[in-house]
Structures are given as C-alpha cells and as structure tokens.
C-alpha cells in the first residue's frame, strides 16, 4: 500500500529509515535551520517526508561529503535555493538519493521474505 504524502513519522521511525541515530537527529534539529520537525500538542516531534529528505541530504553532506554540520547546513541551503557552487553537484546528490532509496526498498523486500 503506498504511503500518504501527509504521513507523519516519529523520530524513531526516521532514525530507522535513514540510519541516523535519534540523538544525532536531535542535534541536527538544534543546529540546522532547514530541519524543523513539527510538534503535536503533547510536544512530540513528527516529521514529514520533506523533513526526511532533508535528513538524508544532511547525512550525505556530513558522512559522504565530509562536511561539518555548519557546512552541511550552508550546502543544504544553497541546494534548496539553487545557488552557489553546489548547483553543479545537484545531479550527483539526486543520483545518490535515488540509489539510497532503491537500496532501502531492496532491503525492505528482503526483510519481507
């Protein structure tokens, strides 16, 4: 069954899906302005699919691009707004995102066997 684009994800689900530990997600929230999950009336975080895409891009910049959190935040801002030297790398980042999504899908299929 396809997921609804409005689906809300809890921080543990985001952690499992992206491979980023919960404590790292909380740290990134405090340091990266582009990552601001909403909160419900009880104060629990919930992420949207767009938030998860931001997490995956941050993960790529920090782990694969060897950037600092501040550098990754600036790179993310430039890629979102389409300016700067990262414009040329956008295709590579999109390709990496697609590959990561395909690997995640393959892993889910293997888990269901």
N, C-alpha and C positions, 0 to 999 in steps of 0.2 A: 504494500500500500504506500503511495507517495506521501511524503511529508507535506504538511501545510506550510506555506511560506511564513505564516504568522506564528508558528510553533515557538514556544518559549522553552529554553533549555536552562537547567540549573547548573551551577558551577561544576559539580561533579561530572555531569554528562559532558560538558565542554572539555573538561580535563581528559576524560577517557577518549573522546572523539579526536582531540588534537594532539594528545600525548604531552601536554604541558601540565605540570603539577599544579594543584589548586593554589598553593602558596605563591607560586610564580605568577599565576593569573591575577591574584590579589595585588601583588607588587606592581605588575604592569598597569593595572587599573589606576593605581595611585600616581604613576609616572608618565603615562601616555594618554594625552587628552583625547585621542581618537577612540579609545576603548572606555566606554562608559555604559556598562550594562544598567538596565532599568532595575528598579526595586519595587516589590509589591508592598501593600500597606503594612505587612509584618516586617519589612526591611530585608527580605530575602532577595538576592540578586537573581535576575533572569536575563538570559542572553537571547538575542535574535540570530538568525542565520547571518546577517551582516556583521554582527559582533564576532561570530565565529570566524568569518573570513578575515577580519582584522587580526584576530589572534593568530591565524595561520600565516598571514603575511609577516607579522611581528616575529613569529617563530623562525620563518625563513631568513629574515634580515639578521636576527640575533645569532641563530645557530649555524646557518649556512653562509651568511654574508659576513659573519664575524664582526658585527656592529655592536656598539654599546646600546643601551636602552634609549638614550637620548638621540643617538644617531639613527636608530631604527625608527623612532618617532618622527624625526625630521624626514627620513626617506619615505615613510608611510604618508606623511602629509603631502610631500611632493608627488607621490604616485597617485594619490586621491585627486589632487588638484591639477595633475597633468603638467607640471612644470619642472624644470631642472634637468640635471644630467641623468636622473633615473628614468626619464622618458624612454631612453634607448633600451633600458633593461626591462621595460614593462613586458615585452613579449616573452622574455626568459622567465620572469616571475609568473606570468599567466600559465606558461607551459609547466612550470614546477607545481603550481596549484592544481592543474589538471591531472598531472601524474600522481600527486599525492591523493587526490580524490579517487582516482582509479585504483590505487593500491588499497585505500581504505575500503572501497567497495569489494575488491577481491578478498580482503581479509574477512569482511562480514559474510561473504558467501562461503568461505572456508569454515568459519565458525558455525554456520548453519548445517554443515554436513555432519 
